[in-house]
Amino acid sequence: MSLVVALRTGRVAHPSSSSLVAPAGVAVQARGYAAYVKPAKKVSSKFRPNAGKENEKKNRGARDPGAFRLMPPNALTHPVFQTEYRSELKLPVYRPEALTSSAVAQTMAFPTDDSRALKAFGLPTNILVDYLLLSTPCSVVREVTVNVLDQLDKAAESSSQNTRVVFTGQAGCGKSYLMLQAVQYAIQKEWLTLYIPRGVNLVNSSTSYAYDARTQTYGQPAYAQQLLKRFADVNAALLQSLTVQSSYPFDEREVHNGAPIVDLINVGVEYQHQAPTVLNALFDELAKQTKYPVLLAVDDFQALYCMSQYRDPFYRAIKAYHLMLPRTLLEFASGKRNFARGAVLGALSCQNTTFRAPLELIESLGLPPTGPTNPYVPRQPELVEYAKGLKNFVVPERLTVDEAASIFELWQQSKALHFPRGDELFLTKYTESCGNAREFVEKGLLQTVVF
């Protein structure tokens, strides 16, 4: 019996070592340790992935731009590619001597070479969109434009206490354009002009702010620094002849009495943390001087009377008049501080529903309330004081036919329309928009395609 058979039958319970010897022809693995094997010698690979690429980069030309390649203009011969490029509009220049009653319903181009206000101060969003489509910044002179400019001429020799005007009217009636026309007129008439086209940016928590224990208000250093730069850029020629009438000791340097007012501005431009204080001092100097009239123009004017989106250390909303710059603007708007010569202009905006005109401002301007009101509705005494004395200047809600025709011709000449010109089409769009300037342009002209 073999060993394997015995183990299977269970006859051998504990086989001896001698009995475990394998018979001839049967291989049995012996227990032991693996012999040491010398590791193979590493042979470096002869593959070089970057070999020759240095020379290849030198020899090859410019990088292939891919599938998109510009075709030369002479290859685009099909009529579909013959785009009517916008040509420069040949318009009369917007000059003070030309702004008379005879210029009503005429389109005039702003003198961008003489005035840098459009680039320095910026523009409201709706006007900026229009100028991206038009080849030349321009506007149509309206009857209301002549009336506003006449008021500015009277205000040039009197205190700003007498001319604190707020443009009101329906959304899209042209309040922002009217303010821009007044700003351009004042600059060309040698007024010291400070224009804030987007007053919402003062209260929407879009810039840094820091608490000033000296004035117990919150300063906005970055915004104040940029505003000083823009003011100095636009009014550079007039500021050369002005000097400060008080001494201003700052930590970095001292501006002595009689020094050029440009030195005071440069302190705020060079040191951002001093910009709010310098801007407030600049307003004091502009209020004292009598050599040039001063125009303070603020679009989105109602935002100065709303609750800001800034937060204090306890995460409570900060009121707009607790910010240094909005409080300064409110003081000049309310007559608490005045320019010896000049005017204050504001324009209400209906686009941003977050910052609507509060009840205190609406009642001061004599506007119809937007919500229910009665004597028991609380009014903030501070806002009532800041809204006193403001004059309501109502902008007509409809364009005249001549003014609308000038706008129609303007957009037709700029080749921004998608349909042929015609009296029937003009009257159709004018009627659909009810004469509203924004509706007439945006929905009546630019969003119409006729096949």
C-alpha positions in Angstrom: 0.0 0.0 0.0 1.4 3.3 -0.9 1.7 6.2 1.5 -0.9 8.2 -0.3 -3.5 5.5 -0.1 -2.7 4.9 3.6 -3.3 8.5 4.4 -6.5 8.5 2.6 -7.8 5.4 4.4 -6.7 6.8 7.7 -4.6 3.7 8.6 -1.5 5.8 9.4 -2.4 8.3 12.1 1.1 9.5 12.8 3.4 8.4 10.1 7.1 8.3 11.0 9.7 10.2 9.2 11.0 7.1 7.6 7.6 6.2 6.2 7.3 9.7 4.6 10.2 9.0 2.3 8.8 9.2 -1.2 9.1 6.2 -3.3 11.1 6.2 -6.4 9.7 8.3 -9.1 7.7 10.6 -6.7 9.0 14.1 -6.3 8.5 15.6 -2.8 9.3 19.3 -2.1 11.7 19.7 0.7 11.4 22.6 3.2 14.1 25.2 3.0 14.9 28.8 2.3 15.1 30.5 -1.1 18.6 31.1 -2.3 19.8 34.7 -2.7 19.4 36.0 -6.1 21.6 38.9 -7.2 19.4 41.7 -8.6 19.7 42.5 -12.2 21.7 45.5 -13.1 19.7 48.6 -14.0 20.2 49.8 -17.5 19.3 53.3 -18.3 16.8 53.8 -21.1 18.1 55.3 -24.2 14.6 56.9 -24.9 14.8 60.7 -24.7 11.3 62.3 -24.8 12.5 65.9 -25.2 15.4 65.2 -27.4 15.6 67.7 -30.3 12.7 69.8 -29.1 14.9 72.8 -28.4 15.9 73.0 -32.0 12.4 72.2 -33.2 11.0 75.2 -31.3 13.6 77.4 -32.9 13.0 76.2 -36.4 9.2 76.1 -36.4 7.3 79.3 -37.0 4.4 80.9 -35.1 2.0 78.7 -33.3 -0.9 77.5 -35.4 -4.0 79.3 -34.1 -6.2 76.3 -34.7 -9.2 75.8 -36.8 -10.3 79.5 -36.7 -8.3 81.7 -39.1 -9.2 85.2 -40.2 -9.9 85.6 -43.9 -8.6 88.6 -45.7 -11.2 91.2 -46.5 -10.8 90.9 -50.2 -11.9 87.2 -50.0 -15.3 88.1 -48.5 -17.0 89.0 -51.7 -20.4 87.7 -51.0 -23.0 90.4 -50.3 -23.8 88.9 -46.9 -20.4 89.8 -45.7 -20.6 93.4 -46.9 -21.3 95.0 -43.5 -22.3 98.6 -43.4 -19.6 99.9 -41.0 -20.6 102.8 -38.7 -19.4 106.1 -40.0 -18.5 109.0 -37.9 -21.6 111.2 -37.3 -21.2 114.7 -38.6 -23.1 116.7 -35.9 -22.9 120.3 -34.7 -20.8 120.6 -31.5 -22.4 121.1 -28.1 -21.3 124.6 -27.3 -22.8 127.1 -24.8 -23.2 129.8 -27.5 -25.2 127.4 -29.7 -27.6 126.3 -26.9 -30.5 128.7 -27.5 -34.2 128.2 -28.2 -33.4 127.8 -31.9 -31.3 124.7 -31.1 -34.3 122.8 -29.7 -34.7 119.3 -31.3 -31.2 119.3 -32.7 -28.7 116.6 -32.1 -25.3 117.8 -30.9 -22.1 116.0 -30.3 -20.2 116.5 -27.0 -16.7 117.9 -27.4 -14.7 115.0 -26.1 -11.4 116.8 -27.0 -12.0 119.8 -24.9 -13.8 118.1 -22.0 -12.7 114.9 -20.3 -15.7 114.6 -18.1 -17.1 111.6 -20.0 -14.0 109.5 -19.4 -13.0 110.9 -15.9 -16.4 111.0 -14.1 -18.0 108.1 -16.0 -21.5 107.8 -17.2 -24.8 106.2 -15.9 -25.3 102.7 -17.1 -28.1 103.4 -19.6 -26.2 106.2 -21.3 -23.0 104.1 -21.4 -24.9 101.4 -23.3 -26.2 104.0 -25.8 -22.7 105.3 -26.4 -21.3 101.8 -27.0 -23.7 101.6 -30.0 -23.3 105.2 -31.2 -20.1 106.2 -32.9 -20.1 109.7 -31.3 -21.3 110.7 -27.8 -24.1 113.1 -28.4 -27.6 114.1 -27.2 -30.7 115.9 -28.5 -31.3 119.4 -27.1 -34.8 119.6 -25.7 -36.9 122.5 -24.5 -36.3 121.4 -20.9 -32.5 121.5 -21.6 -32.7 125.2 -22.4 -34.7 125.9 -19.2 -32.1 124.1 -17.0 -29.2 125.9 -18.6 -31.0 129.3 -18.0 -31.2 128.4 -14.3 -27.5 127.6 -14.3 -26.7 131.0 -15.8 -28.7 132.7 -13.0 -27.0 130.5 -10.3 -23.5 131.5 -11.5 -23.6 134.7 -9.5 -25.6 133.5 -6.4 -25.2 131.1 -3.6 -26.1 127.4 -4.0 -28.6 128.0 -1.3 -30.9 129.4 -4.0 -30.4 126.7 -6.6 -30.9 123.2 -5.2 -32.8 121.3 -7.9 -33.9 117.7 -8.2 -34.9 116.3 -11.6 -38.0 114.1 -11.3 -40.3 112.3 -13.8 -41.3 108.9 -15.0 -38.7 106.2 -15.7 -37.0 106.8 -19.0 -38.0 110.4 -19.5 -34.4 111.6 -19.9 -33.3 112.8 -16.4 -29.8 111.4 -16.7 -29.3 112.8 -20.1 -30.5 116.2 -18.9 -28.0 116.1 -16.0 -25.2 115.2 -18.4 -26.1 118.1 -20.6 -26.0 120.4 -17.6 -22.6 119.0 -16.6 -21.1 119.5 -20.1 -22.5 123.0 -20.2 -21.0 123.9 -16.8 -17.6 122.6 -17.7 -17.4 124.7 -20.9 -18.6 127.7 -19.0 -15.6 127.4 -16.6 -17.5 126.0 -13.6 -15.7 123.8 -11.0 -17.7 120.6 -11.6 -18.1 117.5 -9.5 -20.3 114.9 -11.1 -21.3 111.6 -9.5 -23.1 109.6 -12.2 -23.8 106.5 -10.0 -24.8 107.6 -6.5 -25.9 104.1 -5.6 -22.2 103.1 -5.4 -21.9 105.4 -2.4 -24.2 103.2 -0.3 -24.3 99.7 -1.8 -21.2 98.5 0.1 -19.1 98.2 -3.1 -16.0 100.0 -1.6 -14.0 99.7 1.6 -14.9 101.8 4.6 -13.4 102.6 8.0 -14.7 104.4 11.1 -13.3 107.8 11.9 -13.6 108.5 15.6 -12.8 112.2 15.1 -16.0 112.8 13.0 -17.9 109.8 14.3 -18.7 108.8 10.7 -17.5 106.1 8.3 -15.0 107.1 5.6 -14.7 105.5 2.2 -11.0 105.9 1.4 -10.8 104.2 -2.0 -13.9 106.0 -3.4 -12.7 109.4 -2.0 -9.3 108.9 -3.6 -10.8 108.1 -7.0 -13.2 111.1 -6.8 -10.3 113.4 -6.0 -8.3 112.2 -9.0 -11.3 112.7 -11.3 -12.1 116.1 -10.0 -8.5 117.2 -10.4 -8.3 115.8 -13.9 -11.5 117.5 -15.2 -10.8 120.9 -13.5 -7.0 121.0 -13.8 -6.9 124.3 -15.7 -9.1 126.1 -13.1 -7.5 124.7 -10.0 -4.1 126.2 -10.9 -5.3 129.6 -9.9 -6.9 128.6 -6.6 -5.2 128.6 -3.2 -6.3 127.2 0.2 -7.6 129.7 2.8 -6.8 127.6 5.9 -3.9 125.4 7.1 -4.3 121.6 7.2 -1.8 119.7 9.3 -1.6 116.0 8.2 0.6 113.4 9.6 2.5 113.1 6.3 2.8 116.8 5.5 1.2 120.1 6.2 -0.6 122.3 3.7 -0.1 125.9 4.8 -2.5 128.8 4.3 -2.0 130.2 0.8 -0.7 127.0 -0.8 -2.1 125.9 -4.1 -5.3 123.9 -3.7 -3.7 121.2 -5.9 -1.3 120.5 -3.0 -4.3 119.7 -0.8 -5.7 117.3 -3.4 -2.4 115.6 -3.9 -2.3 114.6 -0.2 -5.5 112.6 -0.6 -4.3 111.1 -3.9 -1.0 110.0 -2.5 -2.2 108.8 0.9 -5.5 106.8 0.6 -6.3 106.8 4.3 -6.3 110.6 4.3 -8.6 110.9 1.2 -11.9 111.2 3.1 -10.5 114.0 5.3 -9.0 115.8 2.3 -12.2 115.5 0.3 -14.1 117.1 3.1 -11.5 119.9 3.4 -11.8 120.4 -0.4 -15.5 121.0 -0.1 -14.8 123.6 2.5 -12.4 125.4 0.2 -14.7 125.3 -2.7 -17.5 126.8 -0.6 -15.2 129.7 0.4 -13.8 130.7 -2.9 -15.7 133.1 -5.1 -13.6 133.1 -8.3 -15.5 130.2 -10.0 -19.0 128.9 -9.6 -19.3 125.3 -8.4 -21.7 122.6 -9.7 -22.4 119.5 -7.6 -24.4 117.0 -9.7 -25.5 113.6 -8.3 -27.4 111.0 -10.2 -29.3 108.3 -8.3 -29.9 111.1 -5.8 -32.5 109.2 -3.8 -29.9 106.6 -2.7 -28.4 109.2 -0.3 -31.6 109.1 1.7 -31.9 105.3 2.0 -30.4 102.8 4.4 -27.0 101.7 3.1 -25.8 98.2 2.7 -22.7 98.8 4.9 -22.6 97.1 8.3 -21.2 98.2 11.7 -19.1 95.9 13.9 -22.4 94.6 15.4 -23.7 93.8 11.8 -26.3 96.5 12.0 -27.1 98.4 8.8 -25.4 101.8 8.6 -27.5 104.8 7.7 -26.4 106.7 4.6 -25.9 110.0 6.5 -23.5 108.2 8.9 -21.1 107.8 5.9 -18.8 110.8 5.6 -19.2 111.5 1.8 -23.0 111.0 1.6 -23.4 113.2 4.7 -21.4 116.0 3.0 -23.5 115.7 -0.1 -26.7 115.9 2.0 -25.5 118.9 3.8 -25.0 120.8 0.6 -28.3 119.5 -0.8 -30.2 120.7 2.3 -28.5 124.1 2.5 -26.6 123.4 5.7 -23.5 124.1 3.8 -23.4 126.3 0.7 -21.1 127.3 -2.2 -20.6 131.0 -2.4 -21.4 130.7 -6.1 -22.9 127.6 -7.7 -25.7 125.1 -7.7 -26.6 121.6 -6.6 -28.4 119.2 -9.0 -29.8 115.8 -8.3 -31.7 113.3 -10.4 -34.0 110.6 -9.1 -33.6 107.1 -10.6 -36.4 104.5 -10.9 -34.2 101.6 -12.2 -32.8 100.4 -8.9 -35.7 99.2 -6.8 -33.4 98.5 -3.8 -32.9 102.2 -3.2 -36.2 103.9 -3.7 -37.0 107.4 -2.8 -38.1 107.4 0.9 -41.3 109.1 2.1 -39.4 112.1 3.6 -37.9 113.0 0.2 -41.1 112.4 -1.7 -43.1 114.7 0.6 -40.4 117.4 0.4 -40.5 117.4 -3.4 -44.3 117.3 -3.5 -44.4 114.0 -5.4 -47.3 111.5 -5.2 -46.5 108.9 -2.6 -45.7 105.4 -3.9 -47.3 103.6 -1.0 -49.9 104.2 1.7 -49.1 107.2 3.9 -50.8 108.9 6.9 -49.7 111.0 9.9 -49.0 107.8 11.9 -46.3 106.6 9.4 -42.9 107.4 11.1 -40.6 109.9 9.5 -36.9 110.2 10.3 -36.2 113.7 11.6 -32.7 113.6 10.1 -34.0 112.8 6.6 -36.7 115.5 6.9 -34.0 118.1 7.7 -31.8 116.9 4.8 -34.7 117.2 2.3 -35.8 120.7 3.2 -35.7 123.4 0.5 -35.2 121.1 -2.5 -36.9 122.3 -5.6 -38.7 119.8 -7.8 -37.9 120.1 -11.5 -40.3 117.9 -13.5 -38.9 116.5 -16.7 -41.6 116.0 -19.4 -42.6 112.4 -19.7 -43.0 112.6 -23.4 -40.8 113.7 -26.3 -42.2 116.1 -28.8 -42.5 114.9 -32.3 -39.5 117.0 -33.4 -37.3 115.7 -30.6 -38.3 112.1 -31.4 -37.7 112.6 -35.1 -34.1 113.8 -34.3 -33.5 110.7 -32.2 -34.9 108.5 -35.0 -32.5 110.2 -37.5 -29.6 109.8 -35.2 -29.9 106.1 -34.8 -30.6 105.8 -38.6 -27.4 107.6 -39.4 -25.4 105.4 -37.1 -26.7 102.4 -38.9 -27.9 100.7 -35.7 -31.4 100.1 -37.1 -32.6 96.9 -38.8 -35.3 98.4 -41.0 -35.6 101.1 -43.7 -36.5 104.6 -42.7 -40.1 105.8 -43.1 -42.6 108.2 -41.7 -45.1 105.4 -41.1 -42.7 103.3 -39.1 -41.5 106.4 -37.1 -45.0 107.3 -36.1 -45.8 103.7 -35.2 -42.9 103.4 -32.8 -43.5 106.8 -31.3 -47.1 105.9 -30.6 -46.2 102.5 -29.2 -43.7 104.1 -26.7 -46.1 106.9 -25.8 -43.3 109.3 -26.4 -41.1 108.0 -23.6 -37.5 108.5 -24.6 -36.1 105.2 -23.3 -39.0 103.1 -24.6 -38.8 104.8 -28.0 -35.1 103.9 -28.4 -34.7 100.5 -26.6 -38.0 98.8 -27.5 -39.2 100.9 -30.4 -36.0 101.1 -32.4 -33.3 98.7 -31.3 -35.5 95.7 -30.6 -37.4 95.8 -33.9 -36.5 93.7 -37.0 -38.5 94.1 -40.2 -38.2 91.6 -43.0 
